[in-house]
């Protein structure tokens, strides 16, 4: 009887330990590698985001929430999923790394009753507009200066970056009016700071 009770307690202890280990492993996997804040740049007047480094920090997948206040043309809420590739790294002494040209691709979705994936078919004939009012596809380039932290610090680095991007609708509009619209007019600039853990 005592052996059976001890065996049950041992099985319960193993199960709880494995469960706690898997939860901590899952929590560690879900914890972002970086968090940041960005001004402008097509995802809101101000936005916050969290991301994950992949391929030895050569690529980043990040998720953002942006807000445009009413006084700046809103009130708008924007979600974005961004993919960034960092092909070049220039090391400046021991504490600085410069990534000069980073291709960026992202989707943004603007929430609100005046936005949707498609135009209202009660007001517009199906196919009248080929684009989505809410969903935009963006391409761009960014430059990043990474300031490395101490090896003992939980913050590995702080990055300052600038990003210029445009979207599918702007590119098509520019192409159709390229004789009268300078290409620089279709790009938006965003400035940000992020902490890497």
N, CA and C atoms as a LAMMPS dump frame, in Angstrom:
ITEM: TIMESTEP
0
ITEM: NUMBER OF ATOMS
591
ITEM: BOX BOUNDS ff ff ff
-5.0000000000000000e+02 5.0000000000000000e+02
-5.0000000000000000e+02 5.0000000000000000e+02
-5.0000000000000000e+02 5.0000000000000000e+02
ITEM: ATOMS id mol type element x y z
1 1 1 N 0.833 -1.2 0
2 1 2 C 0 0 0
3 1 3 C 0.872 1.256 0
4 2 1 N 1.883 1.267 0.881
5 2 2 C 2.778 2.415 0.952
6 2 3 C 3.584 2.555 -0.326
7 3 1 N 3.974 1.399 -0.921
8 3 2 C 4.725 1.444 -2.178
9 3 3 C 3.873 2.045 -3.295
10 4 1 N 2.592 1.642 -3.33
11 4 2 C 1.677 2.176 -4.361
12 4 3 C 1.5 3.681 -4.183
13 5 1 N 1.355 4.148 -2.95
14 5 2 C 1.19 5.576 -2.669
15 5 3 C 2.455 6.35 -3.07
16 6 1 N 3.615 5.797 -2.725
17 6 2 C 4.887 6.436 -3.081
18 6 3 C 5.048 6.483 -4.597
19 7 1 N 4.639 5.404 -5.278
20 7 2 C 4.726 5.357 -6.739
21 7 3 C 3.808 6.427 -7.356
22 8 1 N 2.594 6.556 -6.823
23 8 2 C 1.642 7.563 -7.329
24 8 3 C 2.175 8.978 -7.13
25 9 1 N 2.77 9.214 -5.972
26 9 2 C 3.339 10.533 -5.697
27 9 3 C 4.504 10.807 -6.646
28 10 1 N 5.332 9.787 -6.902
29 10 2 C 6.458 9.931 -7.833
30 10 3 C 5.956 10.252 -9.246
31 11 1 N 4.925 9.533 -9.692
32 11 2 C 4.345 9.78 -11.026
33 11 3 C 3.783 11.194 -11.084
34 12 1 N 3.08 11.613 -10.049
35 12 2 C 2.515 12.972 -9.998
36 12 3 C 3.625 14.02 -10.03
37 13 1 N 4.701 13.788 -9.283
38 13 2 C 5.832 14.721 -9.257
39 13 3 C 6.48 14.82 -10.644
40 14 1 N 6.676 13.669 -11.307
41 14 2 C 7.264 13.666 -12.652
42 14 3 C 6.355 14.412 -13.619
43 15 1 N 5.051 14.16 -13.541
44 15 2 C 4.093 14.824 -14.429
45 15 3 C 4.105 16.341 -14.211
46 16 1 N 4.079 16.78 -12.954
47 16 2 C 4.083 18.218 -12.654
48 16 3 C 5.401 18.87 -13.08
49 17 1 N 6.516 18.174 -12.877
50 17 2 C 7.821 18.705 -13.291
51 17 3 C 7.887 18.852 -14.802
52 18 1 N 7.426 17.822 -15.516
53 18 2 C 7.433 17.872 -16.989
54 18 3 C 6.516 18.982 -17.486
55 19 1 N 5.365 19.112 -16.83
56 19 2 C 4.411 20.158 -17.217
57 19 3 C 5.009 21.545 -16.991
58 20 1 N 5.637 21.75 -15.833
59 20 2 C 6.26 23.047 -15.534
60 20 3 C 7.399 23.334 -16.499
61 21 1 N 8.191 22.291 -16.823
62 21 2 C 9.301 22.466 -17.762
63 21 3 C 8.79 22.855 -19.15
64 22 1 N 7.758 22.145 -19.617
65 22 2 C 7.228 22.441 -20.955
66 22 3 C 6.588 23.825 -20.989
67 23 1 N 5.933 24.223 -19.888
68 23 2 C 5.341 25.571 -19.833
69 23 3 C 6.43 26.637 -19.851
70 24 1 N 7.517 26.409 -19.11
71 24 2 C 8.598 27.404 -19.089
72 24 3 C 9.276 27.465 -20.458
73 25 1 N 9.394 26.291 -21.128
74 25 2 C 9.979 26.259 -22.461
75 25 3 C 9.076 26.989 -23.45
76 26 1 N 7.766 26.765 -23.336
77 26 2 C 6.799 27.449 -24.203
78 26 3 C 6.83 28.952 -23.946
79 27 1 N 6.874 29.323 -22.665
80 27 2 C 6.929 30.741 -22.303
81 27 3 C 8.185 31.397 -22.861
82 28 1 N 9.311 30.678 -22.782
83 28 2 C 10.572 31.212 -23.308
84 28 3 C 10.494 31.372 -24.83
85 29 1 N 9.846 30.414 -25.511
86 29 2 C 9.689 30.484 -26.963
87 29 3 C 8.805 31.654 -27.367
88 30 1 N 7.757 31.913 -26.6
89 30 2 C 6.804 32.98 -26.93
90 30 3 C 7.29 34.373 -26.529
91 31 1 N 8.268 34.443 -25.626
92 31 2 C 8.788 35.742 -25.193
93 31 3 C 9.543 36.399 -26.34
94 32 1 N 9.178 37.635 -26.711
95 32 2 C 9.848 38.28 -27.85
96 32 3 C 11.318 38.579 -27.567
97 33 1 N 12.089 38.638 -28.665
98 33 2 C 13.512 38.976 -28.571
99 33 3 C 13.73 40.48 -28.55
100 34 1 N 12.706 41.245 -28.966
101 34 2 C 12.848 42.696 -29.014
102 34 3 C 11.489 43.369 -28.855
103 35 1 N 11.518 44.576 -28.334
104 35 2 C 10.33 45.431 -28.264
105 35 3 C 10.747 46.819 -28.747
106 36 1 N 9.789 47.551 -29.32
107 36 2 C 10.156 48.862 -29.833
108 36 3 C 8.982 49.8 -29.962
109 37 1 N 9.323 51.029 -30.258
110 37 2 C 8.339 52.082 -30.486
111 37 3 C 8.758 52.827 -31.75
112 38 1 N 7.777 53.189 -32.572
113 38 2 C 8.075 53.838 -33.853
114 38 3 C 7.175 55.048 -34.048
115 39 1 N 7.754 56.1 -34.615
116 39 2 C 7.009 57.297 -34.994
117 39 3 C 6.774 57.257 -36.499
118 40 1 N 5.516 57.372 -36.91
119 40 2 C 5.108 57.413 -38.322
120 40 3 C 5.519 56.139 -39.043
121 41 1 N 5.673 56.213 -40.386
122 41 2 C 6.127 55.056 -41.151
123 41 3 C 5.039 54.108 -41.59
124 42 1 N 3.828 54.631 -41.85
125 42 2 C 2.719 53.861 -42.436
126 42 3 C 1.982 52.927 -41.484
127 43 1 N 2.38 52.876 -40.209
128 43 2 C 1.64 52.02 -39.27
129 43 3 C 1.16 52.817 -38.06
130 44 1 N 0.786 54.065 -38.318
131 44 2 C 0.243 54.887 -37.246
132 44 3 C 1.118 56.086 -36.95
133 45 1 N 0.516 57.048 -36.267
134 45 2 C 1.273 58.219 -35.821
135 45 3 C 2.354 57.755 -34.841
136 46 1 N 1.951 56.853 -33.939
137 46 2 C 2.884 56.17 -33.036
138 46 3 C 2.503 54.698 -33.039
139 47 1 N 3.496 53.831 -32.914
140 47 2 C 3.21 52.398 -32.847
141 47 3 C 4.177 51.714 -31.894
142 48 1 N 3.722 50.587 -31.382
143 48 2 C 4.564 49.741 -30.532
144 48 3 C 4.628 48.366 -31.19
145 49 1 N 5.705 47.648 -30.931
146 49 2 C 5.833 46.338 -31.542
147 49 3 C 6.727 45.416 -30.752
148 50 1 N 6.628 44.136 -31.08
149 50 2 C 7.467 43.105 -30.483
150 50 3 C 7.86 42.148 -31.592
151 51 1 N 9.104 41.652 -31.537
152 51 2 C 9.572 40.815 -32.622
153 51 3 C 10.467 39.682 -32.193
154 52 1 N 10.722 38.82 -33.159
155 52 2 C 11.521 37.618 -32.95
156 52 3 C 12.666 37.593 -33.955
157 53 1 N 13.879 37.368 -33.462
158 53 2 C 15.062 37.26 -34.325
159 53 3 C 15.183 35.835 -34.845
160 54 1 N 15.566 35.724 -36.112
161 54 2 C 15.756 34.407 -36.721
162 54 3 C 17.039 34.42 -37.533
163 55 1 N 17.532 33.236 -37.846
164 55 2 C 18.741 33.069 -38.665
165 55 3 C 19.907 33.921 -38.151
166 56 1 N 20.216 33.731 -36.879
167 56 2 C 21.325 34.447 -36.224
168 56 3 C 21.169 35.961 -36.362
169 57 1 N 19.955 36.431 -36.12
170 57 2 C 19.591 37.851 -36.123
171 57 3 C 19.727 38.512 -37.49
172 58 1 N 19.748 37.717 -38.557
173 58 2 C 19.762 38.295 -39.912
174 58 3 C 18.354 38.659 -40.366
175 59 1 N 17.355 38.038 -39.786
176 59 2 C 15.963 38.352 -40.124
177 59 3 C 15.167 38.576 -38.854
178 60 1 N 14.114 39.354 -38.988
179 60 2 C 13.231 39.642 -37.862
180 60 3 C 11.782 39.553 -38.334
181 61 1 N 10.962 38.89 -37.551
182 61 2 C 9.516 38.872 -37.751
183 61 3 C 8.919 39.62 -36.571
184 62 1 N 8.156 40.689 -36.85
185 62 2 C 7.628 41.502 -35.751
186 62 3 C 6.157 41.831 -35.962
187 63 1 N 5.487 42.126 -34.855
188 63 2 C 4.064 42.419 -34.826
189 63 3 C 3.876 43.791 -34.179
190 64 1 N 3.032 44.639 -34.8
191 64 2 C 2.923 46.03 -34.377
192 64 3 C 1.468 46.461 -34.226
193 65 1 N 1.264 47.383 -33.296
194 65 2 C -0.02 48.057 -33.154
195 65 3 C 0.243 49.557 -33.26
196 66 1 N -0.46 50.214 -34.181
197 66 2 C -0.286 51.646 -34.37
198 66 3 C -1.583 52.403 -34.152
199 67 1 N -1.437 53.669 -33.797
200 67 2 C -2.591 54.51 -33.493
201 67 3 C -2.409 55.873 -34.14
202 68 1 N -3.475 56.362 -34.749
203 68 2 C -3.492 57.732 -35.275
204 68 3 C -4.576 58.474 -34.507
205 69 1 N -4.225 59.515 -33.727
206 69 2 C -5.251 60.249 -32.975
207 69 3 C -6.139 61.076 -33.903
208 70 1 N -7.275 61.462 -33.399
209 70 2 C -8.244 62.219 -34.198
210 70 3 C -7.659 63.519 -34.722
211 71 1 N -6.839 64.182 -33.911
212 71 2 C -6.258 65.468 -34.33
213 71 3 C -5.227 65.303 -35.455
214 72 1 N -4.777 64.063 -35.707
215 72 2 C -3.807 63.801 -36.771
216 72 3 C -4.44 63.081 -37.964
217 73 1 N -5.771 63.068 -38.023
218 73 2 C -6.451 62.446 -39.16
219 73 3 C -7.178 61.169 -38.822
220 74 1 N -7.106 60.704 -37.577
221 74 2 C -7.734 59.452 -37.134
222 74 3 C -9.177 59.69 -36.752
223 75 1 N -9.634 58.935 -35.911
224 75 2 C -9.01 57.99 -34.998
225 75 3 C -8.873 56.633 -35.698
226 76 1 N -7.624 56.143 -35.825
227 76 2 C -7.361 54.905 -36.538
228 76 3 C -6.545 53.951 -35.669
229 77 1 N -6.853 52.679 -35.809
230 77 2 C -6.096 51.609 -35.156
231 77 3 C -5.561 50.71 -36.263
232 78 1 N -4.269 50.43 -36.221
233 78 2 C -3.619 49.697 -37.303
234 78 3 C -2.798 48.551 -36.717
235 79 1 N -2.941 47.37 -37.325
236 79 2 C -2.098 46.22 -36.965
237 79 3 C -1.189 45.92 -38.146
238 80 1 N 0.03 45.508 -37.857
239 80 2 C 0.979 45.202 -38.936
240 80 3 C 1.834 43.998 -38.566
241 81 1 N 2.179 43.228 -39.583
242 81 2 C 3.121 42.111 -39.458
243 81 3 C 4.265 42.431 -40.411
244 82 1 N 5.474 42.503 -39.86
245 82 2 C 6.623 43.002 -40.622
246 82 3 C 7.74 41.963 -40.671
247 83 1 N 8.352 41.84 -41.849
248 83 2 C 9.508 40.967 -42.041
249 83 3 C 10.667 41.832 -42.515
250 84 1 N 11.8 41.725 -41.825
251 84 2 C 12.971 42.538 -42.16
252 84 3 C 14.195 41.632 -42.325
253 85 1 N 14.971 41.898 -43.351
254 85 2 C 16.194 41.126 -43.62
255 85 3 C 17.399 42.054 -43.508
256 86 1 N 18.431 41.593 -42.788
257 86 2 C 19.632 42.405 -42.567
258 86 3 C 20.842 41.712 -43.198
259 87 1 N 21.099 41.972 -44.487
260 87 2 C 22.173 41.253 -45.17
261 87 3 C 23.584 41.708 -44.811
262 88 1 N 23.742 42.975 -44.392
263 88 2 C 25.078 43.52 -44.132
264 88 3 C 25.177 44.039 -42.706
265 89 1 N 26.311 43.78 -42.076
266 89 2 C 26.592 44.31 -40.742
267 89 3 C 27.995 44.891 -40.743
268 90 1 N 28.108 46.174 -40.414
269 90 2 C 29.409 46.835 -40.331
270 90 3 C 29.705 47.074 -38.853
271 91 1 N 30.739 46.43 -38.352
272 91 2 C 31.11 46.564 -36.937
273 91 3 C 31.989 47.799 -36.765
274 92 1 N 31.564 48.671 -35.855
275 92 2 C 32.299 49.901 -35.562
276 92 3 C 32.82 49.781 -34.13
277 93 1 N 34.08 49.497 -34.009
278 93 2 C 34.708 49.244 -32.707
279 93 3 C 33.981 48.097 -32.008
280 94 1 N 33.899 48.136 -30.68
281 94 2 C 33.338 47.005 -29.931
282 94 3 C 31.844 47.137 -29.658
283 95 1 N 31.318 48.341 -29.676
284 95 2 C 29.972 48.561 -29.164
285 95 3 C 28.926 48.954 -30.202
286 96 1 N 29.332 49.135 -31.456
287 96 2 C 28.371 49.585 -32.472
288 96 3 C 28.344 48.645 -33.669
289 97 1 N 27.137 48.378 -34.151
290 97 2 C 26.952 47.622 -35.39
291 97 3 C 25.997 48.427 -36.26
292 98 1 N 26.385 48.641 -37.516
293 98 2 C 25.567 49.414 -38.454
294 98 3 C 25.045 48.481 -39.547
295 99 1 N 23.731 48.455 -39.708
296 99 2 C 23.085 47.71 -40.792
297 99 3 C 22.596 48.748 -41.801
298 100 1 N 23.321 48.965 -42.912
299 100 2 C 23.013 50.097 -43.797
300 100 3 C 21.748 49.953 -44.631
301 101 1 N 21.51 48.787 -45.218
302 101 2 C 20.365 48.605 -46.116
303 101 3 C 19.639 47.303 -45.793
304 102 1 N 18.484 47.434 -45.183
305 102 2 C 17.703 46.272 -44.787
306 102 3 C 16.377 46.263 -45.538
307 103 1 N 16.167 45.33 -46.466
308 103 2 C 14.862 45.24 -47.118
309 103 3 C 13.763 44.898 -46.106
310 104 1 N 12.611 45.537 -46.263
311 104 2 C 11.482 45.362 -45.351
312 104 3 C 10.24 45.058 -46.18
313 105 1 N 9.444 44.111 -45.697
314 105 2 C 8.161 43.801 -46.32
315 105 3 C 7.143 43.644 -45.196
316 106 1 N 5.98 44.284 -45.331
317 106 2 C 4.968 44.087 -44.29
318 106 3 C 3.561 44.313 -44.8
319 107 1 N 2.622 43.737 -44.058
320 107 2 C 1.197 43.936 -44.273
321 107 3 C 0.674 44.81 -43.151
322 108 1 N -0.235 45.715 -43.475
323 108 2 C -0.919 46.479 -42.429
324 108 3 C -2.424 46.376 -42.654
325 109 1 N -3.151 46.387 -41.554
326 109 2 C -4.62 46.317 -41.605
327 109 3 C -5.169 47.437 -40.732
328 110 1 N -6.01 48.29 -41.319
329 110 2 C -6.612 49.397 -40.585
330 110 3 C -8.023 49.001 -40.161
331 111 1 N -8.298 49.119 -38.853
332 111 2 C -9.603 48.748 -38.308
333 111 3 C -10.543 49.945 -38.323
334 112 1 N -11.825 49.688 -38.421
335 112 2 C -12.838 50.74 -38.365
336 112 3 C -14.018 50.398 -39.249
337 113 1 N -15.179 50.972 -38.926
338 113 2 C -16.384 50.631 -39.684
339 113 3 C -16.31 51.128 -41.123
340 114 1 N -15.485 52.149 -41.394
341 114 2 C -15.335 52.636 -42.766
342 114 3 C -14.322 51.81 -43.561
343 115 1 N -13.687 50.84 -42.906
344 115 2 C -12.696 49.982 -43.564
345 115 3 C -13.189 48.546 -43.567
346 116 1 N -12.723 47.799 -44.536
347 116 2 C -13.038 46.38 -44.625
348 116 3 C -12.124 45.77 -45.666
349 117 1 N -12.148 44.452 -45.786
350 117 2 C -11.32 43.817 -46.801
351 117 3 C -11.771 44.185 -48.205
352 118 1 N -13.085 44.404 -48.374
353 118 2 C -13.637 44.77 -49.676
354 118 3 C -14.532 45.998 -49.533
355 119 1 N -14.79 46.657 -50.645
356 119 2 C -15.719 47.777 -50.644
357 119 3 C -17.15 47.269 -50.509
358 120 1 N -18.006 48.092 -49.946
359 120 2 C -19.416 47.756 -49.745
360 120 3 C -20.089 47.527 -51.106
361 121 1 N -20.55 46.296 -51.343
362 121 2 C -21.142 45.959 -52.635
363 121 3 C -22.518 46.593 -52.838
364 122 1 N -23.115 47.093 -51.752
365 122 2 C -24.393 47.812 -51.894
366 122 3 C -24.166 49.181 -52.526
367 123 1 N -22.983 49.726 -52.328
368 123 2 C -22.668 51.056 -52.87
369 123 3 C -21.845 51.007 -54.147
370 124 1 N -20.995 49.964 -54.269
371 124 2 C -20.098 49.871 -55.42
372 124 3 C -20.276 48.52 -56.109
373 125 1 N -20.298 48.542 -57.406
374 125 2 C -20.385 47.315 -58.188
375 125 3 C -19.168 46.442 -57.891
376 126 1 N -19.382 45.121 -57.813
377 126 2 C -18.289 44.194 -57.5
378 126 3 C -17.169 44.361 -58.526
379 127 1 N -15.926 44.518 -58.027
380 127 2 C -14.769 44.683 -58.899
381 127 3 C -14.528 46.106 -59.361
382 128 1 N -15.377 47.061 -58.922
383 128 2 C -15.21 48.465 -59.332
384 128 3 C -13.859 49 -58.848
385 129 1 N -13.544 48.685 -57.582
386 129 2 C -12.217 48.998 -57.04
387 129 3 C -11.479 47.674 -56.847
388 130 1 N -10.238 47.595 -57.286
389 130 2 C -9.497 46.34 -57.203
390 130 3 C -8.724 46.2 -55.895
391 131 1 N -8.628 47.273 -55.104
392 131 2 C -7.833 47.214 -53.876
393 131 3 C -8.734 47.082 -52.655
394 132 1 N -8.126 46.748 -51.562
395 132 2 C -8.839 46.627 -50.287
396 132 3 C -8.747 47.939 -49.532
397 133 1 N -9.848 48.419 -48.952
398 133 2 C -9.768 49.655 -48.164
399 133 3 C -8.895 49.524 -46.904
400 134 1 N -8.816 48.314 -46.331
401 134 2 C -8.149 48.152 -45.034
402 134 3 C -6.763 47.529 -45.114
403 135 1 N -6.546 46.645 -46.083
404 135 2 C -5.308 45.868 -46.144
405 135 3 C -4.325 46.473 -47.138
406 136 1 N -3.108 46.748 -46.676
407 136 2 C -2.06 47.293 -47.537
408 136 3 C -0.836 46.385 -47.47
409 137 1 N -0.147 46.256 -48.589
410 137 2 C 1.127 45.541 -48.669
411 137 3 C 2.211 46.595 -48.881
412 138 1 N 3.244 46.539 -48.065
413 138 2 C 4.3 47.56 -48.086
414 138 3 C 5.651 46.936 -48.409
415 139 1 N 6.488 47.706 -49.1
416 139 2 C 7.898 47.352 -49.26
417 139 3 C 8.729 48.585 -48.899
418 140 1 N 9.947 48.343 -48.439
419 140 2 C 10.787 49.482 -48.081
420 140 3 C 12.201 49.065 -47.748
421 141 1 N 12.957 50.053 -47.279
422 141 2 C 14.331 49.854 -46.835
423 141 3 C 14.512 50.555 -45.491
424 142 1 N 15.323 49.943 -44.632
425 142 2 C 15.637 50.592 -43.357
426 142 3 C 17.147 50.594 -43.153
427 143 1 N 17.592 51.463 -42.261
428 143 2 C 18.981 51.501 -41.79
429 143 3 C 18.93 51.485 -40.276
430 144 1 N 19.854 50.751 -39.671
431 144 2 C 19.814 50.569 -38.217
432 144 3 C 21.203 50.72 -37.61
433 145 1 N 21.26 51.438 -36.509
434 145 2 C 22.483 51.533 -35.718
435 145 3 C 22.224 50.838 -34.392
436 146 1 N 22.972 49.777 -34.134
437 146 2 C 22.775 48.971 -32.93
438 146 3 C 23.88 49.276 -31.931
439 147 1 N 23.486 49.654 -30.719
440 147 2 C 24.428 49.937 -29.635
441 147 3 C 24.4 48.743 -28.685
442 148 1 N 25.515 48.025 -28.605
443 148 2 C 25.573 46.811 -27.798
444 148 3 C 25.662 47.133 -26.317
445 149 1 N 24.963 46.323 -25.519
446 149 2 C 24.997 46.488 -24.068
447 149 3 C 26.112 45.67 -23.446
448 150 1 N 26.222 45.768 -22.131
449 150 2 C 27.206 44.958 -21.407
450 150 3 C 26.796 43.498 -21.446
451 151 1 N 27.769 42.61 -21.361
452 151 2 C 27.477 41.171 -21.405
453 151 3 C 26.652 40.716 -20.212
454 152 1 N 26.723 41.436 -19.125
455 152 2 C 25.969 41.059 -17.925
456 152 3 C 24.541 41.613 -17.942
457 153 1 N 24.248 42.533 -18.849
458 153 2 C 22.932 43.175 -18.893
459 153 3 C 21.904 42.281 -19.565
460 154 1 N 20.643 42.387 -19.131
461 154 2 C 19.555 41.648 -19.769
462 154 3 C 19.221 42.255 -21.126
463 155 1 N 19.556 43.521 -21.308
464 155 2 C 19.334 44.176 -22.603
465 155 3 C 20.604 44.004 -23.431
466 156 1 N 20.506 43.202 -24.511
467 156 2 C 21.679 42.935 -25.361
468 156 3 C 22.099 44.174 -26.139
469 157 1 N 21.091 44.924 -26.616
470 157 2 C 21.409 46.107 -27.412
471 157 3 C 20.2 47.016 -27.516
472 158 1 N 20.475 48.26 -27.898
473 158 2 C 19.43 49.236 -28.219
474 158 3 C 19.694 49.684 -29.647
475 159 1 N 18.649 49.651 -30.466
476 159 2 C 18.786 50.015 -31.879
477 159 3 C 18.009 51.276 -32.198
478 160 1 N 18.632 52.157 -32.971
479 160 2 C 17.968 53.329 -33.536
480 160 3 C 17.845 53.065 -35.034
481 161 1 N 16.66 53.32 -35.614
482 161 2 C 16.504 53.012 -37.027
483 161 3 C 15.616 54.018 -37.738
484 162 1 N 15.796 54.079 -39.039
485 162 2 C 14.947 54.865 -39.934
486 162 3 C 14.491 53.929 -41.037
487 163 1 N 13.204 54.047 -41.39
488 163 2 C 12.64 53.164 -42.412
489 163 3 C 11.816 53.97 -43.403
490 164 1 N 12.055 53.756 -44.685
491 164 2 C 11.27 54.388 -45.731
492 164 3 C 10.506 53.292 -46.46
493 165 1 N 9.174 53.479 -46.631
494 165 2 C 8.379 52.445 -47.292
495 165 3 C 7.262 53.054 -48.124
496 166 1 N 6.738 52.243 -49.01
497 166 2 C 5.561 52.594 -49.79
498 166 3 C 4.655 51.378 -49.837
499 167 1 N 3.45 51.547 -50.403
500 167 2 C 2.548 50.406 -50.443
501 167 3 C 2.061 50.126 -51.865
502 168 1 N 1.316 49.042 -52.001
503 168 2 C 0.839 48.592 -53.304
504 168 3 C 0.021 49.657 -54.026
505 169 1 N -0.867 50.311 -53.326
506 169 2 C -1.741 51.309 -53.949
507 169 3 C -0.948 52.527 -54.417
508 170 1 N -0.005 52.989 -53.608
509 170 2 C 0.827 54.127 -53.998
510 170 3 C 1.683 53.805 -55.224
511 171 1 N 2.235 52.579 -55.264
512 171 2 C 3.065 52.188 -56.407
513 171 3 C 2.259 52.159 -57.705
514 172 1 N 1.06 51.605 -57.636
515 172 2 C 0.206 51.551 -58.838
516 172 3 C -0.194 52.956 -59.27
517 173 1 N -0.565 53.793 -58.299
518 173 2 C -0.939 55.181 -58.622
519 173 3 C 0.233 55.935 -59.229
520 174 1 N 1.438 55.724 -58.675
521 174 2 C 2.627 56.385 -59.236
522 174 3 C 2.884 55.903 -60.66
523 175 1 N 2.793 54.596 -60.882
524 175 2 C 3.075 54.049 -62.201
525 175 3 C 2.119 54.628 -63.255
526 176 1 N 0.863 54.773 -62.88
527 176 2 C -0.125 55.307 -63.821
528 176 3 C 0.035 56.808 -64.043
529 177 1 N 0.716 57.502 -63.123
530 177 2 C 0.894 58.955 -63.226
531 177 3 C 2.363 59.343 -63.122
532 178 1 N 3.273 58.481 -63.579
533 178 2 C 4.701 58.701 -63.339
534 178 3 C 5.27 59.921 -64.027
535 179 1 N 4.594 60.434 -65.038
536 179 2 C 5.107 61.64 -65.698
537 179 3 C 4.844 62.895 -64.865
538 180 1 N 3.864 62.819 -63.963
539 180 2 C 3.526 64.01 -63.176
540 180 3 C 3.812 63.865 -61.688
541 181 1 N 4.08 62.629 -61.217
542 181 2 C 4.301 62.4 -59.788
543 181 3 C 5.728 61.925 -59.542
544 182 1 N 6.526 62.676 -58.786
545 182 2 C 7.877 62.2 -58.44
546 182 3 C 7.798 60.956 -57.559
547 183 1 N 8.678 60.003 -57.79
548 183 2 C 8.618 58.74 -57.034
549 183 3 C 8.825 58.962 -55.533
550 184 1 N 9.575 59.99 -55.171
551 184 2 C 9.791 60.278 -53.75
552 184 3 C 8.519 60.624 -52.998
553 185 1 N 7.488 61.065 -53.718
554 185 2 C 6.229 61.449 -53.068
555 185 3 C 5.439 60.263 -52.528
556 186 1 N 5.767 59.061 -52.968
557 186 2 C 4.969 57.906 -52.532
558 186 3 C 5.596 57.169 -51.347
559 187 1 N 6.732 57.649 -50.851
560 187 2 C 7.398 56.982 -49.73
561 187 3 C 7.124 57.718 -48.416
562 188 1 N 7.011 56.942 -47.349
563 188 2 C 6.811 57.482 -46.004
564 188 3 C 7.995 57.09 -45.129
565 189 1 N 8.363 57.975 -44.232
566 189 2 C 9.508 57.744 -43.353
567 189 3 C 9.031 57.463 -41.933
568 190 1 N 9.618 56.46 -41.329
569 190 2 C 9.365 56.147 -39.927
570 190 3 C 10.673 56.125 -39.166
571 191 1 N 10.638 56.555 -37.909
572 191 2 C 11.814 56.56 -37.037
573 191 3 C 11.484 55.777 -35.789
574 192 1 N 12.43 54.937 -35.34
575 192 2 C 12.113 54.123 -34.19
576 192 3 C 13.307 53.771 -33.333
577 193 1 N 12.975 53.197 -32.19
578 193 2 C 13.983 52.692 -31.25
579 193 3 C 13.478 51.359 -30.736
580 194 1 N 14.401 50.406 -30.603
581 194 2 C 13.995 49.111 -30.06
582 194 3 C 15.071 48.532 -29.145
583 195 1 N 14.626 47.74 -28.188
584 195 2 C 15.519 47.059 -27.262
585 195 3 C 15.541 45.582 -27.621
586 196 1 N 16.726 45.018 -27.68
587 196 2 C 16.914 43.594 -27.972
588 196 3 C 17.353 42.88 -26.696
589 197 1 N 16.699 41.74 -26.42
590 197 2 C 16.993 40.997 -25.194
591 197 3 C 17.773 39.723 -25.476
